[in-house]
Amino acid sequence: MTVARSAESVKAVVKAYDVRGVVGEQIDTEFVRDVGASFARLMRDEGAGRIVIGHDMRESSPVLAAAFAAGVLAQGLDVTHIGLASTDELYFASGHLGCPGAMFTASHNPARYNGIKLCRANALPVGQDTGLATITQELIDGVPPFEGEHGTATEEHLLEAYASFLRKLVDLSGIRPLRVAVDAGNGMGGYTVPAVLTAVPQLTVEPLYFELDGAFPNHEANPLDPKNLVDLQKFVRETGADLGLAFDGDADRCFVVDERGEPVPPSAITALVAERELAKEPGATVIHNLITSKAVPELVTELGGNPVRTRVGHSFIKQQMAATGAIFGGEHSAHYYFRDFWGADSGMLAALHVLAALGGGDRPMSQLASAYSRYAASGEINSTVADASDRTRAVLAAFDGRATSVDRLDGVTVQLPDHAWFNLRASNTEPLLRLNVEARSPEEVDALVTEILSIVRG
């Protein structure tokens, strides 16, 4: 039996979808070894014989990955180490090898953080309801020891297999020459982009911040924050690139900048990829979360597809992907999910679709994207509040009689006349209310944002 821990300390680190905390304070090698042991027990009970492990470029990642492996091996399961990897490469490894996986990364979080993303065989997600609650309780009570033989560890290099697999899913052979500026943010895109894109002769890659550095010396590896796109926007204009790509720290998300250096909304990318996937399989289902633009379900419907709306969060998207057999799913946060990629998300695969669409025609990226951008949007605006429920009720009261409908799939989504809508939802982990607004024009968006925030922050 391993050491018992306080429920408070464990629950602060084992989140809804992953394990994440400050290294040396909230997580250390002993804690991670026990997570590995508990995960191995769970997977062994489900018939798994080995677990594949990858890690990002953070200084703490190799040591923590080794500690996790020690916990797995002590429970009698084998381990396959793939070493440095993006999160979507780890998902590839899980699908390719047909075994559960563990990825050591804190994604876009600052350097002092690290964490673990867990999946079952074929990249199936592990969340609170599907394993993390069990692991949490064993970390609190102590993980029971295993009396049998230890497992064995091997190494397997899968980067080229991953790159080849992605290129087979998206045909780039007939595209025109493109200059592609890529900001890897000193994250794992600096490792995977050369393997995937430089093998395409029509692509000239202009690299920015490709040096793997978990201290993130240039900017945070979080392209969702506009300030972290500034360098790429300037770089696109300086290099005369046809477009720019920005990856987050573990390279599972990809953001697009057009030839003018203007960001392309992830909703437009969702619509673009949906159109390409529906061309392959007419009538298929496409998942979108409730924060994506209304243009996404409109376009899917116009193309004869079946749009399905979900809550925000990758576990909900992946559950719906599996339940509906959806061919594709997209989120406003630039997570893109593909049935042909075991239902998992891959920023690199989304980037290949964008390159194929751009290179398959003669329009610039700005014109290509504009075809999928029908409305103006606010982006996500966070407000610190003492009582999220009270503020939400106050907003709903202000719009009583003006709303055409209100639903509570995730927070409250209020539909207004002439295609306008807003969503207000509370953070699960912080005292925040998150607001998203969409309308016909920027002026309408600004007016709604001003009115709503005056109530939320009043």
C-alpha positions as CSV (number, residue, x, y, z in Angstrom):
1,M,0.0,0.0,0.0
2,T,1.4,3.4,-1.0
3,V,1.2,6.5,1.2
4,A,-2.2,8.0,1.8
5,R,-2.8,11.7,1.0
6,S,-5.3,14.3,1.9
7,A,-8.4,14.6,-0.3
8,E,-7.8,18.3,-0.7
9,S,-4.3,17.9,-2.0
10,V,-5.3,15.2,-4.5
11,K,-8.4,16.9,-5.8
12,A,-6.5,20.1,-6.4
13,V,-4.4,18.3,-8.9
14,V,-6.7,15.7,-10.5
15,K,-8.9,17.9,-12.6
16,A,-12.0,17.1,-14.7
17,Y,-10.1,15.8,-17.7
18,D,-6.4,15.4,-16.6
19,V,-3.8,15.7,-13.9
20,R,-2.1,19.1,-13.6
21,G,-0.3,21.1,-11.0
22,V,2.9,22.9,-9.9
23,V,5.9,20.7,-10.0
24,G,7.6,20.3,-6.6
25,E,4.6,21.8,-4.8
26,Q,1.5,19.9,-6.0
27,I,3.1,17.0,-8.0
28,D,6.4,15.2,-7.6
29,T,7.9,11.9,-8.7
30,E,6.3,9.9,-5.8
31,F,2.8,11.3,-6.6
32,V,3.2,10.6,-10.3
33,R,4.5,7.1,-9.6
34,D,1.3,6.4,-7.7
35,V,-0.9,7.9,-10.5
36,G,0.9,5.4,-12.8
37,A,0.2,2.5,-10.5
38,S,-3.4,3.4,-10.1
39,F,-3.9,3.9,-13.8
40,A,-2.2,0.6,-14.5
41,R,-4.6,-1.2,-12.0
42,L,-7.6,0.4,-13.8
43,M,-6.3,-0.6,-17.3
44,R,-5.3,-4.1,-16.2
45,D,-8.8,-4.7,-14.9
46,E,-10.0,-3.7,-18.4
47,G,-7.6,-6.2,-20.1
48,A,-4.8,-3.9,-21.1
49,G,-1.2,-5.4,-21.1
50,R,0.8,-2.3,-21.7
51,I,0.8,1.5,-21.6
52,V,2.5,3.9,-24.0
53,I,4.1,7.0,-22.5
54,G,5.2,10.3,-24.2
55,H,6.3,13.6,-22.9
56,D,6.8,17.2,-23.9
57,M,9.9,19.5,-23.7
58,R,9.4,20.7,-20.2
59,E,12.5,20.2,-17.9
60,S,10.4,18.1,-15.5
61,S,8.7,15.9,-18.1
62,P,11.3,13.1,-18.6
63,V,11.7,12.6,-14.9
64,L,8.0,12.5,-14.2
65,A,7.4,10.2,-17.2
66,A,10.0,7.8,-15.8
67,A,8.3,7.9,-12.4
68,F,4.9,7.1,-13.9
69,A,6.4,4.2,-15.8
70,A,7.9,2.8,-12.6
71,G,4.4,2.8,-11.1
72,V,3.0,1.0,-14.2
73,L,5.7,-1.6,-14.3
74,A,5.3,-2.3,-10.5
75,Q,1.7,-3.2,-11.3
76,G,2.7,-5.8,-13.8
77,L,2.0,-3.9,-17.1
78,D,4.5,-3.3,-19.8
79,V,5.5,0.2,-20.9
80,T,6.4,1.5,-24.3
81,H,8.3,4.9,-24.2
82,I,8.0,7.1,-27.3
83,G,10.0,9.9,-25.8
84,L,9.4,13.5,-27.0
85,A,5.9,13.8,-28.6
86,S,3.0,16.2,-29.1
87,T,-0.2,15.2,-27.5
88,D,-1.8,14.2,-30.8
89,E,1.3,12.0,-31.5
90,L,0.6,10.2,-28.2
91,Y,-3.0,9.7,-29.3
92,F,-1.7,8.3,-32.6
93,A,0.6,5.9,-30.6
94,S,-2.4,4.8,-28.5
95,G,-4.4,4.1,-31.7
96,H,-1.5,2.7,-33.7
97,L,-0.4,0.3,-30.9
98,G,-3.9,-0.4,-29.5
99,C,-3.1,0.4,-25.9
100,P,-3.8,3.0,-23.2
101,G,-1.6,6.1,-23.1
102,A,-0.2,8.8,-20.9
103,M,1.1,12.1,-22.1
104,F,3.2,14.3,-19.8
105,T,2.5,18.0,-20.5
106,A,0.8,21.0,-19.0
107,S,-0.2,22.2,-22.5
108,H,-0.2,26.0,-22.5
109,N,0.4,26.5,-18.8
110,P,3.5,28.3,-17.5
111,A,6.8,26.4,-17.1
112,R,6.4,25.6,-13.4
113,Y,3.4,23.4,-14.2
114,N,3.2,19.9,-15.5
115,G,0.6,17.2,-15.8
116,I,-0.7,14.0,-17.4
117,K,-3.3,13.4,-20.1
118,L,-4.6,9.9,-19.9
119,C,-6.4,7.8,-22.5
120,R,-7.6,4.3,-23.0
121,A,-6.7,2.2,-26.1
122,N,-7.5,3.9,-29.4
123,A,-7.2,7.4,-27.7
124,L,-10.5,7.1,-25.8
125,P,-10.7,9.8,-23.1
126,V,-10.3,9.3,-19.4
127,G,-12.2,11.8,-17.3
128,Q,-13.7,12.0,-13.8
129,D,-16.6,9.7,-14.7
130,T,-14.4,7.3,-16.7
131,G,-11.5,6.6,-14.4
132,L,-10.1,9.8,-12.8
133,A,-12.5,9.6,-9.8
134,T,-11.2,6.0,-9.1
135,I,-7.6,7.1,-9.4
136,T,-8.4,10.1,-7.1
137,Q,-9.7,7.8,-4.4
138,E,-6.8,5.4,-4.6
139,L,-4.3,8.3,-4.3
140,I,-6.2,9.4,-1.2
141,D,-6.5,5.9,0.4
142,G,-3.2,4.5,-0.9
143,V,-2.7,2.4,-4.0
144,P,-2.7,-1.4,-3.3
145,P,0.5,-3.2,-4.2
146,F,0.7,-5.9,-6.9
147,E,2.1,-9.3,-5.9
148,G,2.9,-10.5,-9.4
149,E,5.9,-10.0,-11.7
150,H,6.9,-6.5,-12.8
151,G,6.3,-5.4,-16.4
152,T,9.1,-4.7,-18.9
153,A,9.9,-1.4,-20.6
154,T,10.7,-0.8,-24.3
155,E,11.3,2.2,-26.5
156,E,9.7,2.9,-29.9
157,H,10.2,5.9,-32.2
158,L,6.9,6.8,-33.8
159,L,7.4,10.4,-35.2
160,E,7.8,9.3,-38.8
161,A,4.9,6.9,-38.6
162,Y,2.7,9.6,-37.1
163,A,3.7,12.1,-39.8
164,S,3.1,9.6,-42.6
165,F,-0.3,8.7,-41.2
166,L,-1.4,12.3,-41.2
167,R,-0.3,12.9,-44.7
168,K,-2.2,9.9,-45.9
169,L,-5.4,11.4,-44.4
170,V,-5.0,14.7,-46.4
171,D,-3.8,14.7,-49.9
172,L,-1.4,17.6,-50.6
173,S,0.1,16.3,-53.8
174,G,-1.7,18.6,-56.1
175,I,-1.5,21.9,-54.2
176,R,0.2,25.0,-55.5
177,P,3.4,26.2,-53.8
178,L,2.8,27.8,-50.4
179,R,4.9,29.7,-47.9
180,V,3.9,28.8,-44.4
181,A,5.0,30.7,-41.3
182,V,4.8,28.6,-38.2
183,D,5.2,29.8,-34.6
184,A,5.8,26.7,-32.4
185,G,6.1,28.9,-29.3
186,N,9.1,26.8,-28.2
187,G,6.7,23.9,-27.8
188,M,6.3,20.5,-29.4
189,G,5.3,22.0,-32.8
190,G,9.0,22.6,-33.2
191,Y,9.4,18.8,-33.1
192,T,6.4,17.6,-35.2
193,V,6.1,20.4,-37.8
194,P,9.4,19.5,-39.6
195,A,8.5,15.9,-39.7
196,V,5.0,16.4,-41.1
197,L,5.4,19.5,-43.4
198,T,8.9,19.5,-44.8
199,A,8.2,16.2,-46.6
200,V,5.7,18.1,-48.8
201,P,7.7,19.6,-51.7
202,Q,5.2,22.4,-52.4
203,L,5.5,23.8,-48.8
204,T,8.2,26.3,-47.7
205,V,8.2,26.4,-43.9
206,E,9.3,29.6,-42.2
207,P,10.1,28.6,-38.6
208,L,9.6,30.8,-35.6
209,Y,10.6,29.7,-32.1
210,F,11.1,26.1,-33.0
211,E,13.8,25.6,-30.3
212,L,12.3,23.2,-27.7
213,D,12.3,25.1,-24.4
214,G,9.9,24.5,-21.6
215,A,10.7,27.8,-20.0
216,F,8.9,29.5,-23.0
217,P,11.4,32.4,-23.3
218,N,9.6,34.2,-26.1
219,H,5.9,34.1,-25.2
220,E,3.4,31.8,-23.5
221,A,2.5,28.8,-25.8
222,N,-1.2,29.8,-25.7
223,P,-2.3,31.2,-29.0
224,L,-5.9,31.6,-27.7
225,D,-4.5,34.8,-26.0
226,P,-4.2,37.5,-28.8
227,K,-0.9,38.8,-27.3
228,N,0.8,35.5,-28.1
229,L,-0.1,35.8,-31.8
230,V,1.6,39.2,-32.2
231,D,5.0,37.8,-33.2
232,L,3.5,35.4,-35.8
233,Q,1.4,38.2,-37.2
234,K,4.5,40.3,-37.8
235,F,6.5,37.3,-39.1
236,V,3.8,36.5,-41.7
237,R,4.0,40.0,-43.1
238,E,7.8,40.1,-43.0
239,T,8.2,36.7,-44.8
240,G,5.4,37.3,-47.3
241,A,3.8,34.0,-46.1
242,D,0.6,32.7,-47.5
243,L,-0.6,32.0,-44.0
244,G,0.6,31.5,-40.5
245,L,0.1,28.6,-38.1
246,A,0.5,28.9,-34.3
247,F,0.6,25.8,-32.0
248,D,0.2,25.6,-28.3
249,G,2.7,24.0,-26.0
250,D,1.8,20.4,-26.6
251,A,0.8,21.1,-30.2
252,D,-2.7,19.6,-30.1
253,R,-4.3,23.0,-31.0
254,C,-3.6,25.0,-34.1
255,F,-4.5,28.7,-34.8
256,V,-4.4,30.2,-38.3
257,V,-3.4,33.7,-39.4
258,D,-4.1,34.9,-42.9
259,E,-1.6,36.5,-45.3
260,R,-2.3,40.0,-43.9
261,G,-1.5,38.8,-40.4
262,E,-5.1,38.8,-39.3
263,P,-6.3,35.9,-37.1
264,V,-8.8,33.5,-38.6
265,P,-11.5,32.5,-36.1
266,P,-11.5,28.8,-35.1
267,S,-15.2,28.7,-36.0
268,A,-14.2,29.5,-39.6
269,I,-11.6,26.7,-39.6
270,T,-14.3,24.4,-38.1
271,A,-16.6,25.2,-41.0
272,L,-13.8,24.9,-43.6
273,V,-12.8,21.4,-42.4
274,A,-16.4,20.3,-42.0
275,E,-17.0,21.2,-45.7
276,R,-14.0,19.1,-46.7
277,E,-15.0,16.1,-44.6
278,L,-18.7,16.3,-45.7
279,A,-17.4,16.2,-49.3
280,K,-15.9,12.8,-48.5
281,E,-19.0,11.5,-46.7
282,P,-22.2,13.4,-47.6
283,G,-24.8,13.4,-44.8
284,A,-22.3,12.7,-42.0
285,T,-22.6,14.2,-38.5
286,V,-20.4,17.1,-37.5
287,I,-20.0,18.1,-33.8
288,H,-19.7,21.7,-32.7
289,N,-19.7,23.1,-29.2
290,L,-22.2,25.8,-28.2
291,I,-19.6,28.6,-28.4
292,T,-18.8,28.1,-32.1
293,S,-20.3,30.4,-34.6
294,K,-23.9,29.8,-35.7
295,A,-22.3,29.7,-39.2
296,V,-21.0,26.2,-38.4
297,P,-24.4,24.4,-38.0
298,E,-25.8,26.6,-40.8
299,L,-23.1,25.5,-43.3
300,V,-23.3,21.9,-42.2
301,T,-27.0,21.9,-42.7
302,E,-26.7,23.6,-46.1
303,L,-24.2,20.9,-47.2
304,G,-26.6,18.1,-46.2
305,G,-24.8,17.2,-43.0
306,N,-26.1,16.7,-39.5
307,P,-24.8,19.3,-37.0
308,V,-24.8,18.2,-33.3
309,R,-24.3,20.8,-30.6
310,T,-22.5,19.9,-27.4
311,R,-21.2,21.4,-24.2
312,V,-17.7,22.9,-24.0
313,G,-14.9,20.5,-23.2
314,H,-13.0,17.8,-25.0
315,S,-14.6,14.9,-23.0
316,F,-18.1,16.0,-24.2
317,I,-16.9,16.3,-27.8
318,K,-15.2,12.9,-27.8
319,Q,-18.3,11.3,-26.1
320,Q,-20.5,12.7,-28.8
321,M,-18.0,11.7,-31.6
322,A,-18.2,8.1,-30.4
323,A,-22.0,8.1,-29.8
324,T,-22.9,9.6,-33.1
325,G,-20.2,8.3,-35.3
326,A,-19.4,11.9,-36.3
327,I,-16.8,12.4,-39.0
328,F,-15.5,15.7,-37.5
329,G,-15.9,18.0,-34.5
330,G,-14.6,21.5,-33.8
331,E,-14.4,23.9,-30.8
332,H,-14.0,27.6,-30.5
333,S,-10.7,27.0,-28.7
334,A,-9.1,25.5,-31.8
335,H,-9.4,21.8,-30.8
336,Y,-10.4,19.8,-33.9
337,Y,-11.5,16.2,-33.7
338,F,-11.4,13.6,-36.4
339,R,-13.1,10.2,-36.7
340,D,-10.3,9.0,-38.9
341,F,-7.9,9.9,-36.0
342,W,-9.7,7.7,-33.4
343,G,-12.0,10.5,-32.6
344,A,-9.2,12.4,-31.0
345,D,-8.1,16.0,-31.6
346,S,-5.1,17.0,-33.8
347,G,-4.0,20.5,-34.5
348,M,-1.6,19.2,-37.2
349,L,-4.4,17.4,-39.0
350,A,-6.5,20.5,-39.0
351,A,-3.5,22.5,-40.4
352,L,-3.2,20.0,-43.2
353,H,-6.8,20.5,-44.2
354,V,-6.3,24.3,-44.3
355,L,-3.2,23.9,-46.4
356,A,-5.0,21.6,-48.8
357,A,-8.0,24.0,-49.1
358,L,-5.7,27.0,-49.6
359,G,-3.3,25.2,-52.0
360,G,-6.1,23.7,-54.0
361,G,-7.4,27.1,-55.2
362,D,-6.0,30.5,-56.1
363,R,-7.7,32.7,-53.5
364,P,-5.6,34.1,-50.6
365,M,-6.2,32.9,-47.1
366,S,-8.2,36.0,-46.2
367,Q,-10.8,35.4,-49.0
368,L,-10.9,31.7,-48.3
369,A,-11.7,32.3,-44.6
370,S,-14.2,35.0,-45.3
371,A,-16.5,32.5,-47.0
372,Y,-16.9,30.8,-43.6
373,S,-17.2,33.9,-41.4
374,R,-20.8,35.1,-41.5
375,Y,-21.1,36.9,-38.2
376,A,-19.1,39.1,-35.8
377,A,-18.1,37.6,-32.5
378,S,-16.7,38.9,-29.2
379,G,-14.4,36.1,-28.3
380,E,-14.5,34.8,-24.7
381,I,-14.6,37.6,-22.1
382,N,-14.0,36.6,-18.4
383,S,-15.3,38.5,-15.4
384,T,-14.4,37.8,-11.8
385,V,-17.7,37.6,-9.8
386,A,-18.6,36.7,-6.2
387,D,-21.8,34.9,-7.1
388,A,-22.0,33.6,-10.7
389,S,-25.6,32.3,-10.3
390,D,-26.8,35.7,-9.0
391,R,-25.2,37.6,-11.9
392,T,-26.6,35.1,-14.4
393,R,-30.1,35.6,-13.0
394,A,-29.7,39.3,-13.3
395,V,-28.7,39.1,-16.9
396,L,-31.6,36.8,-17.7
397,A,-34.0,39.2,-16.1
398,A,-32.6,42.1,-18.2
399,F,-33.3,40.1,-21.4
400,D,-36.7,38.8,-20.3
401,G,-39.1,39.6,-23.1
402,R,-36.3,40.2,-25.6
403,A,-35.0,36.6,-25.9
404,T,-36.5,34.3,-28.5
405,S,-35.2,31.3,-26.5
406,V,-33.0,30.3,-23.5
407,D,-31.3,27.0,-23.0
408,R,-29.1,25.6,-20.2
409,L,-27.0,23.0,-22.0
410,D,-23.9,24.7,-20.6
411,G,-24.5,27.9,-18.6
412,V,-27.2,29.9,-20.3
413,T,-27.5,30.5,-24.1
414,V,-29.8,33.3,-25.0
415,Q,-31.1,33.6,-28.6
416,L,-32.1,37.1,-29.7
417,P,-33.8,38.4,-32.9
418,D,-31.9,38.7,-36.1
419,H,-29.4,35.8,-35.5
420,A,-27.8,37.4,-32.4
421,W,-27.1,35.3,-29.3
422,F,-24.9,35.1,-26.2
423,N,-23.7,32.5,-23.8
424,L,-22.9,33.1,-20.2
425,R,-21.3,30.2,-18.2
426,A,-19.4,29.8,-15.0
427,S,-15.9,28.5,-14.8
428,N,-15.6,25.1,-13.1
429,T,-12.4,26.0,-11.3
430,E,-12.3,29.8,-10.8
431,P,-14.8,32.5,-9.7
432,L,-15.3,33.6,-13.3
433,L,-18.2,34.2,-15.6
434,R,-17.4,33.6,-19.3
435,L,-19.2,35.6,-21.9
436,N,-19.4,34.9,-25.6
437,V,-21.5,37.1,-28.0
438,E,-22.3,36.8,-31.7
439,A,-24.3,39.1,-33.9
440,R,-24.6,40.4,-37.5
441,S,-22.1,43.3,-37.0
442,P,-19.3,44.3,-34.7
443,E,-21.4,47.3,-33.6
444,E,-24.2,44.9,-32.4
445,V,-21.7,42.7,-30.7
446,D,-20.1,45.7,-28.9
447,A,-23.5,47.0,-27.8
448,L,-24.5,43.6,-26.3
449,V,-21.2,43.1,-24.6
450,T,-21.4,46.5,-23.0
451,E,-24.9,45.9,-21.8
452,I,-24.2,42.4,-20.4
453,L,-20.9,43.3,-18.7
454,S,-22.5,46.3,-17.1
455,I,-24.8,43.9,-15.3
456,V,-22.2,41.2,-14.6
457,R,-19.6,43.6,-13.3
458,G,-22.1,46.1,-11.9
